[in-house]
Amino acid sequence: MSLFLGVDGGGSKTAFVLLDDDGRIVAETQTASCYYFDEGIELVGRILTEGVTAVTSSADVEVSDIDQAFFGLPGYGEVSSDIDRLDAIPGEVLGHGRYSCDNDMVCGWAGSLGAVDGINVISGTGSMTYGERRGLGHRVGGWSELFGDEGSAYWIAVRGLNAFTRMSDGRLPRGPLVELVRARVGITSDLDVIDVVMNQWKGQRGRIADLAKTVVAAAEQGDEVAVRILADASEELAEIVEATRVELGFDEDEVVPVSYSGGVFSAERVRTGFERAVAALPARYDLRTPLFGPAVGAALYAAKRAGAPLSPAALETLRAR
C-alpha cells in the first residue's frame, strides 16, 4: 500500500489528508493556518510538525511510511527570498525528501478538477486562479488583501465595512447590514468599529475576512448594498478566470473546464452569480462542481508527482466515501 500526504495551507486553517493508492482516506486532521506573513516563517514548521504528527498518529503509521507528500503553502512564491526556506521546512518535518511544495492554489485546482487541464478559481480569505493546459501552469490574482484579492472574503468584508460606515453617516440608506455589523462586532457606538478592527483585532486578515459572512447574511435579508457587493465579487472572480484562459492559450472555440474552491463559494448568491458571469464570458466554459476538497487535491497531486496517479477505480472509491 502506498501512502500519499496532502497538505492544504489556507488562510484560516491547514488541512492534512493521508490517502492510500486504493482511494481510501487513511487519516485527516486540521490545525491553525500556516499563513506566516504576520507571525514569521518559523510558524510554518510548527504547524506542519503538529499536523503531520497528528495525522500519522491517527493512522498508526510512521512518517517514513509516507511515499510522497505535497505541501500547498499560502504565500509560497510571493516572496522570492523565502522559497528556499519554505522548500526545506517539510523535509525537516518528514525526515526525508519525498515531497514537493507550491502555492496552495495547486491544491484547489487538483481537488476541484481531479488534476486535469482546466482552471480553478479560489475564493477564501484571498482569491486567485490556477490553471493548467498541456503541462503549462498559470496563476492570476492573489495580489494580497491590500491591493488585490478581488472577490475574496477579505474583499467582501472590507466593502461591507465601508458600506456600514456610509450607512452610519447617512451617505447610504440604512439597510439590515447596519444592525448585523453592530451585533457581529459587538458595538453600540458605530465609531467603535475602528477600535475593534484596528486595535483589538489589530487588522488581522482572517478576522476581518470572517465579516464576509455578515455581508452574506445582510444580502439574504434583502440589503441592496450587500447584494451588489456579492454580485460584484462574482463578476471579479469570473474576470480572473477569463484572464487565465487567455494566458494559458485556450482558444475561444475550446471547451475549458472550470471549477471553484474556497469558503466564499458556500454562499449561494456568490455561486449562482459566478455561474451567470462565466456564462456571459466570450469563450466556452464547462463549469463543474468540485470533485474533491483542496486537501484531498493535495494528496492526489502528491500521487501524480510520485508518478503513481490514482486509478479510475481508486478515484471512484474516493468519490463514494
Secondary structure as UniProt FT lines:
FT   STRAND          3..9
FT   STRAND          13..20
FT   TURN            21..22
FT   STRAND          25..32
FT   TURN            37..39
FT   HELIX           42..59
FT   HELIX           63..65
FT   STRAND          68..73
FT   TURN            74..77
FT   HELIX           80..82
FT   HELIX           83..94
FT   STRAND          99..103
FT   HELIX           105..113
FT   STRAND          118..123
FT   STRAND          127..133
FT   TURN            134..135
FT   STRAND          136..141
FT   TURN            145..147
FT   TURN            150..151
FT   HELIX           153..169
FT   HELIX           176..185
FT   TURN            190..191
FT   HELIX           192..194
FT   HELIX           195..200
FT   TURN            202..203
FT   HELIX           205..209
FT   TURN            210..211
FT   HELIX           212..220
FT   TURN            221..222
FT   HELIX           224..248
FT   TURN            252..253
FT   STRAND          255..261
FT   HELIX           263..266
FT   HELIX           268..279
FT   STRAND          284..287
FT   HELIX           294..305
FT   TURN            306..307
FT   HELIX           312..319
//
